[in-house]
Amino acid sequence: MTSPPRRLRRILLGACALVLTLVTAIGAAVAWTWSAADISTVGTTEFTRPLHIPPLADSTVDSTGTRVFALDMRTGTTEFEPGRATETWGFNGSYLGPTVRAARGERVRVQVRNQLPEASTVHWHGMHLPAAMDGGPHQMVDPGASWTPEWTVDQPASTLWYHPHPHGATEDHVRRGLAGMFLIDDAPSAELPLPDTYGVDDIPVIVQDMRLRGSRLDGAHTVFRDIGFLGDRTMVNGTSSPYQEVGDELVRLRLLNASTARIYTFAFDDARAFAMIGSDGGLLERPTALDRIRLSPGERAEIVVRMRPGERTVLRSEKLAAGLDFWSNRFSGGDDTFDVLELRAASMLRSSDDLPETLVPLSIPDGRDAVTQRRFDLTLAGINGARMDMSRIDTTVTRGTAENWVVRNIDGMPHNFHVHDVQFRVLDYDGAPPPPELTGAKDTIFLAPNTATTLALRFDGPADPTTPYMYHCHLLWHEDVGMMGQFTVVEPGQQAVAPPGHAH
């Protein structure tokens, strides 16, 4: 018979062997996951498909002078690869939507119809408009129902966009294809010698990442990726492996990061410089020379690149340099690189006017007349420690006043911060004056871990004590799990009213 001490030693040895085997297996799994976590299409992309340019949305002008658009949310199928139909959603089509265009001062009305199998909304991202017309989670449109917001466009020329905003499902609805651009024109920008022929030398560039699984768009979150959905390829305007033929010396690219979580660092493969002329809320005061620009989800940038006859250059997304630790950077897509769009210049190019030295004066507040300062701490657990509650008003502001908001990412992962209705000025960023690309009008700003920024905002109304606007992280899964708050604009002395309950 085996003695008890010997039996105990065997048990202990067996347990140690089991633990060692488990540790080895876990270590091997983590090592494999790490090694397989980065994605790159650089140098392997064959640009075989002409870039689709979203058509300008049809409109009519009624007897009151109001410009009327129609947007139908629909299901459909799209061939991202020849002969392979994928189930998608879109506006007035199977994927994405037309470019809505209006001028400052125009009264617009949009007839929105929901032909989807579930409720959704249409939010006008970057637009200054009444809260009841904002298209946030309080303006849900049921299947088979319609919604008709109407407002007067009252902000400078800019590149905005529209997308769904249903609380808890925004990532899914945007990822399926519900998005489009909304361009605003005004007289000062029209007088500038800028590339401005839509689809010719003024190109919409809606960048998304995606992953196909059979006949559907895969939306799974892979292991360790707490940033949200990250795809294994990029598309522009719904076109995979796209190229754009250009016939002008100067080409304006309206860059929109319409991905749900991925952060892009846009640059050209030959490291050429370009001029940034506009940010989220419109043109800058003067062109800024850059050779790369980082855009987190929801952010926009207007850039102008100079082409030479017969040449080709590739718009690329490079590795993310944002001060993330090696683990967070890896599993937040920071090591991923993509060839996004090839520009092909004709053998002879039309001459373009040089860019002007100055563009337009900024109309955003400078922080000196702020009546109060508020703080917003960002974590995945919520904003200021609270998850989104549709029936709770988090912040009440007085119409006509300016405020400074200090926003801090105190989490170990990337976030950004988007405010509805207003465009803000960045007063400081990460303890220093903002870099040139953050000096224009903004509505969305990226924040790496342990980064803070101070924003100057003015709330010009209109007041509505019963209907709130949102502020939230625009990494859409973070928004869906509760990184969102509500603010209401009221008249002096007025009190906000908690919004009614919602069935959605």
C-alpha positions in Angstrom: 0.0 0.0 0.0 1.1 3.6 -0.7 1.9 5.5 2.5 -0.1 8.7 3.1 2.9 11.0 2.7 3.7 9.5 -0.7 0.1 9.6 -1.8 0.0 13.3 -0.7 3.1 14.0 -2.7 1.6 12.4 -5.8 -1.6 14.5 -5.4 0.5 17.7 -5.0 2.6 16.8 -8.0 -0.4 16.1 -10.1 -2.0 19.4 -9.0 1.1 21.3 -9.8 1.3 19.6 -13.2 -2.3 20.5 -13.9 -1.8 24.1 -12.8 1.4 24.3 -15.0 -0.5 22.9 -18.0 -3.3 25.4 -17.5 -0.9 28.3 -17.1 1.0 27.2 -20.2 -2.3 26.8 -22.2 -3.5 30.2 -21.0 -0.2 31.8 -21.8 -0.2 30.2 -25.3 -3.7 31.4 -25.9 -2.9 35.0 -24.8 0.3 35.0 -27.0 -1.7 33.7 -30.0 -4.4 36.3 -29.4 -1.8 39.0 -29.1 0.1 38.0 -32.3 -3.2 37.7 -34.2 -4.6 41.0 -32.9 -3.1 43.4 -35.5 -4.6 43.9 -39.0 -3.0 45.4 -42.0 -4.1 45.8 -45.6 -1.1 48.1 -46.5 0.6 47.1 -49.7 -1.8 44.3 -50.3 -4.9 46.2 -51.4 -5.7 46.1 -55.1 -7.8 49.2 -55.9 -10.2 47.7 -58.4 -13.5 49.5 -57.8 -14.3 53.2 -58.7 -15.4 55.1 -55.6 -19.1 55.5 -55.3 -20.1 59.1 -54.8 -23.4 59.4 -52.8 -25.9 61.3 -54.9 -27.2 64.7 -53.7 -30.5 64.2 -52.1 -33.5 65.3 -54.1 -35.5 68.1 -52.7 -38.5 70.4 -53.4 -39.3 73.9 -52.2 -42.9 74.3 -51.0 -45.1 77.4 -51.1 -43.6 78.7 -47.8 -40.0 78.5 -49.2 -39.2 75.5 -47.1 -36.8 73.0 -48.7 -38.2 69.5 -48.3 -36.2 66.2 -48.3 -37.3 62.6 -47.9 -35.3 59.9 -46.1 -36.5 56.3 -45.9 -34.8 53.9 -43.6 -34.8 50.5 -45.5 -33.4 47.0 -45.5 -31.7 45.6 -48.5 -28.7 43.8 -49.9 -25.4 45.2 -51.1 -22.5 43.5 -53.0 -19.4 44.6 -51.3 -17.7 41.8 -53.2 -18.8 40.8 -56.7 -21.5 38.1 -56.6 -21.8 38.1 -52.9 -25.0 39.8 -51.5 -24.8 41.1 -48.0 -27.8 42.1 -45.8 -27.6 45.8 -45.1 -29.6 48.9 -44.1 -29.6 52.3 -45.8 -31.4 55.6 -46.4 -33.3 55.6 -49.8 -31.3 52.6 -50.8 -29.6 49.5 -49.5 -26.5 51.1 -47.9 -25.7 54.6 -46.5 -27.7 57.5 -47.8 -27.7 60.5 -50.1 -25.8 63.7 -49.3 -28.3 66.2 -48.0 -27.3 69.8 -48.9 -28.8 73.1 -47.7 -27.7 76.7 -47.3 -27.5 78.8 -44.2 -30.7 80.6 -43.6 -32.9 78.0 -45.4 -35.8 76.4 -43.7 -35.6 72.7 -44.2 -38.0 69.8 -43.5 -37.1 66.2 -43.7 -39.7 63.5 -44.1 -38.3 60.5 -42.3 -40.0 57.1 -42.7 -39.0 53.9 -40.9 -39.3 50.8 -43.1 -37.0 48.8 -40.8 -38.2 45.9 -38.6 -37.3 47.8 -35.5 -37.5 51.4 -34.1 -34.8 53.8 -34.9 -34.0 57.6 -35.1 -32.2 60.0 -37.4 -29.8 62.4 -35.5 -28.3 65.4 -37.3 -24.8 65.2 -36.0 -23.2 68.6 -35.6 -26.4 70.5 -36.4 -27.6 73.5 -34.3 -31.4 73.0 -34.1 -34.3 72.7 -31.5 -34.0 69.7 -29.2 -37.3 68.2 -30.4 -35.8 68.0 -33.9 -32.4 66.6 -32.9 -33.2 63.0 -33.5 -31.8 61.7 -30.3 -33.1 58.7 -28.3 -36.2 60.7 -27.3 -37.4 61.0 -31.0 -37.8 57.3 -31.8 -39.6 56.3 -35.0 -41.4 53.0 -34.8 -41.5 50.6 -37.7 -44.0 51.8 -40.3 -44.1 55.3 -38.7 -42.8 58.6 -39.8 -41.2 61.7 -38.3 -40.9 65.1 -39.9 -38.5 67.5 -38.2 -38.3 71.1 -39.4 -35.8 73.8 -38.6 -33.9 76.8 -40.0 -30.2 76.2 -40.8 -28.3 78.7 -38.8 -24.6 77.9 -38.7 -21.5 78.3 -41.0 -20.7 76.2 -44.0 -19.6 72.8 -42.7 -19.5 69.0 -43.2 -22.0 67.4 -40.9 -23.6 63.9 -41.1 -26.7 62.0 -40.0 -27.1 58.6 -38.4 -29.4 56.7 -36.0 -29.3 57.3 -32.2 -31.5 54.7 -30.5 -30.4 54.2 -26.9 -28.7 50.8 -26.6 -28.6 50.0 -30.3 -26.7 52.9 -32.0 -23.6 50.8 -32.7 -25.7 48.1 -34.5 -27.8 50.5 -36.6 -24.8 52.6 -37.8 -22.7 49.5 -38.5 -25.5 48.1 -40.7 -25.2 51.1 -42.9 -27.4 53.9 -41.7 -25.4 57.1 -42.3 -25.0 59.9 -44.7 -23.4 63.4 -45.1 -25.2 66.7 -44.5 -23.4 69.6 -46.1 -24.1 73.3 -45.3 -23.2 76.1 -47.6 -23.0 79.8 -46.9 -22.0 83.0 -48.8 -18.5 83.6 -47.2 -17.3 80.1 -48.1 -18.8 80.3 -51.6 -16.6 83.4 -52.2 -13.4 81.6 -51.4 -11.3 79.9 -54.2 -11.7 76.4 -52.8 -12.4 73.2 -54.7 -16.2 73.0 -54.6 -17.6 70.8 -57.4 -19.2 68.0 -55.6 -17.9 64.6 -56.7 -15.3 66.1 -59.0 -12.7 68.1 -57.0 -14.8 68.1 -53.7 -15.1 64.5 -52.7 -17.1 63.0 -49.8 -15.0 60.3 -48.0 -17.1 58.3 -45.5 -14.7 55.8 -44.0 -16.0 52.7 -42.2 -14.5 49.4 -41.1 -16.4 46.1 -41.7 -16.1 42.4 -41.5 -18.1 39.9 -43.6 -19.5 36.7 -42.3 -21.5 34.8 -44.9 -24.4 37.0 -46.1 -24.3 39.4 -43.2 -22.1 42.1 -41.7 -20.4 40.7 -38.7 -20.8 42.8 -35.6 -19.1 40.6 -33.0 -16.7 42.1 -30.5 -13.6 39.9 -30.4 -11.7 39.1 -27.2 -10.1 41.9 -25.2 -11.6 44.6 -27.5 -13.5 46.6 -25.0 -13.4 49.6 -27.4 -16.3 48.0 -29.4 -16.6 46.5 -32.9 -13.4 46.6 -35.0 -13.5 45.3 -38.6 -10.8 43.7 -40.7 -11.1 46.0 -43.7 -12.1 49.5 -44.6 -14.6 51.0 -47.1 -15.2 54.4 -48.4 -18.8 55.5 -49.3 -19.6 51.8 -49.1 -17.0 50.9 -51.7 -14.3 48.3 -50.8 -10.8 48.7 -52.4 -11.8 52.1 -54.0 -10.0 54.4 -56.3 -11.0 57.9 -57.4 -9.9 59.5 -60.7 -9.2 63.2 -60.4 -8.8 65.8 -63.0 -7.8 68.9 -61.0 -4.5 70.0 -59.4 -6.2 70.5 -56.0 -8.6 68.0 -54.6 -10.7 68.5 -51.5 -11.5 65.5 -49.4 -14.3 65.7 -46.8 -13.1 63.0 -44.3 -15.7 61.5 -42.0 -14.9 58.7 -39.6 -18.3 56.9 -39.7 -16.8 53.8 -38.0 -18.4 52.8 -34.7 -15.1 52.4 -32.7 -12.0 52.6 -34.9 -9.7 55.6 -34.6 -7.9 56.5 -37.9 -4.6 58.3 -38.4 -5.0 59.5 -42.0 -1.8 60.2 -44.1 -0.6 59.5 -47.6 1.6 56.6 -48.6 4.3 59.0 -49.9 4.1 61.2 -46.8 3.0 64.2 -48.8 1.7 67.2 -47.0 -1.8 68.4 -47.3 -3.7 71.5 -46.2 -6.4 71.1 -43.5 -9.1 73.7 -44.2 -12.0 72.6 -42.0 -13.0 70.6 -39.0 -16.2 69.4 -37.5 -18.1 72.7 -37.5 -16.7 74.4 -40.6 -13.7 76.2 -42.1 -10.7 77.2 -40.1 -9.4 80.7 -39.9 -6.5 79.7 -42.2 -5.2 76.6 -43.9 -3.0 74.4 -41.8 -0.2 72.3 -43.3 -0.2 68.7 -42.0 1.1 65.3 -43.1 -1.3 63.3 -40.9 -4.5 63.7 -39.0 -6.2 61.6 -36.3 -10.0 61.2 -36.4 -12.0 59.3 -33.9 -15.6 58.1 -34.5 -17.8 61.0 -35.5 -15.1 63.5 -36.2 -14.6 65.2 -39.6 -11.8 67.1 -41.4 -11.7 68.8 -44.7 -8.3 68.6 -46.4 -6.9 69.7 -49.7 -4.2 67.7 -51.5 -2.2 68.7 -54.5 -1.9 66.2 -57.4 0.5 66.0 -60.3 -0.4 64.8 -63.7 -0.4 61.0 -64.1 0.5 60.2 -60.5 -1.2 58.0 -57.9 -1.2 58.3 -54.2 -2.9 56.3 -51.5 -4.8 57.7 -48.5 -3.7 55.4 -45.7 -4.5 54.9 -42.0 -1.3 54.5 -40.0 -0.7 53.2 -36.5 -2.2 55.2 -33.7 0.1 57.3 -31.6 -2.0 58.5 -28.7 0.0 57.6 -25.6 -1.9 54.3 -25.0 -0.1 51.5 -23.2 1.0 48.6 -25.3 -2.0 46.4 -24.3 -4.7 49.0 -24.8 -3.2 50.2 -28.1 -3.0 46.7 -29.5 -6.6 45.7 -28.6 -8.0 49.1 -29.5 -6.9 48.8 -33.1 -3.9 51.1 -32.6 -1.5 48.7 -34.3 -3.8 48.2 -37.3 -3.0 49.9 -40.7 -5.1 50.2 -43.8 -4.8 51.3 -47.4 -8.1 53.3 -47.6 -8.4 55.1 -51.0 -6.3 55.5 -54.1 -6.3 58.8 -55.9 -5.4 58.6 -59.6 -4.5 61.8 -61.4 -5.3 62.2 -65.1 -2.4 62.8 -67.5 -3.5 66.4 -67.9 -5.0 68.3 -64.9 -7.1 71.4 -64.8 -5.3 74.2 -63.0 -6.6 75.2 -59.6 -6.4 78.5 -57.8 -4.0 78.6 -54.9 -5.6 78.3 -51.5 -6.2 81.6 -49.8 -4.0 82.5 -46.9 -7.1 83.2 -44.7 -10.5 81.5 -44.7 -13.2 82.6 -42.3 -13.2 84.1 -38.8 -14.4 81.7 -36.1 -17.8 82.2 -34.5 -17.3 79.9 -31.5 -16.8 81.2 -27.9 -13.4 81.9 -26.5 -14.1 81.0 -22.9 -13.7 84.4 -21.4 -17.4 85.1 -20.9 -18.2 81.7 -19.3 -20.7 81.9 -16.4 -19.6 78.6 -15.0 -17.3 75.7 -15.3 -18.4 72.0 -15.2 -16.4 68.8 -15.1 -17.2 65.6 -16.9 -15.2 62.5 -16.0 -15.3 59.7 -18.6 -15.2 56.0 -17.7 -16.9 52.9 -19.2 -19.0 52.9 -16.1 -20.6 56.2 -17.1 -20.0 60.0 -17.1 -19.3 61.4 -13.7 -20.0 57.9 -12.3 -23.5 57.7 -13.6 -24.9 55.6 -16.5 -27.4 57.1 -18.9 -31.0 57.3 -17.5 -33.5 58.5 -20.1 -35.7 60.0 -17.3 -32.9 62.0 -15.6 -31.7 65.4 -16.6 -28.0 65.6 -15.8 -27.2 69.2 -16.6 -29.3 72.3 -17.1 -27.9 75.3 -19.0 -29.4 78.8 -19.5 -30.1 80.0 -23.0 -27.7 82.7 -24.2 -24.9 81.8 -21.8 -21.4 80.5 -22.3 -19.8 77.7 -20.2 -16.5 76.0 -19.9 -16.5 72.2 -19.7 -13.5 70.3 -18.4 -13.6 66.7 -19.8 -11.3 64.1 -18.4 -10.7 60.5 -19.5 -9.9 58.8 -16.2 -10.3 55.3 -17.7 -7.6 53.0 -19.1 -9.1 52.9 -22.6 -9.7 55.5 -25.4 -12.9 57.6 -25.4 -14.1 60.6 -27.1 -16.8 63.3 -26.3 -19.6 64.6 -28.5 -22.0 67.3 -27.6 -25.3 67.8 -29.4 -26.5 71.1 -30.8 -23.3 73.2 -30.2 -19.9 73.6 -31.7 -17.2 74.3 -29.1 -13.7 75.7 -29.0 -10.9 73.7 -27.5 -9.1 76.0 -25.0 -6.5 73.5 -23.9 -5.6 69.9 -24.6 -3.5 67.5 -22.4 -2.2 70.5 -20.5 -1.1 72.6 -23.4 -2.6 74.9 -26.1 -4.5 72.8 -28.7 -2.6 71.7 -31.8 -3.5 73.4 -35.1 -6.0 70.6 -36.1 -8.0 71.3 -32.9 -8.3 75.1 -33.3 -11.5 75.2 -35.3 -15.1 74.6 -34.4 -15.6 71.1 -33.0 -18.4 68.9 -31.7 -16.5 65.7 -31.1 -13.0 65.3 -29.5 -10.8 62.3 -28.9 -9.4 61.7 -25.4 -6.7 59.1 -24.7 -6.5 57.7 -21.1 -5.4 60.3 -18.6 -6.0 63.1 -21.0 -8.1 66.2 -20.2 -9.4 69.1 -22.3 -11.3 72.3 -21.6 -14.0 73.2 -24.0 -15.8 76.6 -24.4 -19.5 76.3 -25.4 -22.3 78.8 -25.9 -26.0 77.7 -25.7 -27.9 79.9 -28.1 -31.1 78.0 -27.8 -33.9 77.7 -28.5 -34.9 76.8 -24.9 -37.0 73.7 -24.3 -37.4 72.7 -20.7 -39.1 69.4 -21.6 -36.7 68.0 -24.2 -33.0 67.3 -23.6 -29.9 67.1 -25.8 -27.2 64.5 -25.4 -23.5 64.4 -24.6 -21.7 61.1 -24.8 -18.8 59.0 -25.9 -19.1 58.5 -29.7 -17.4 55.1 -29.6 -20.8 53.8 -30.1 -20.7 50.6 -27.9 -19.6 52.8 -25.0 -22.6 55.1 -25.7 -24.9 52.0 -25.8 -23.8 50.7 -22.4 -24.4 54.0 -20.7 -21.6 56.6 -21.4 -24.1 59.3 -22.1 -25.8 62.2 -20.3 -28.5 64.7 -21.0 -28.6 68.5 -20.8 -31.6 70.8 -21.2 -31.5 74.4 -22.4 -33.9 76.7 -20.4 -34.8 80.4 -20.2 -33.3 82.3 -17.3 -35.1 81.3 -14.1 -36.8 78.3 -15.8 -36.6 74.8 -14.5 -36.0 71.7 -16.6 -38.8 69.1 -16.7 -37.9 65.4 -16.6 -38.7 63.8 -20.0 -41.6 61.2 -20.0 -40.9 57.5 -20.0 -40.3 55.7 -23.2 -41.5 52.3 -24.4 -38.2 51.8 -26.3 
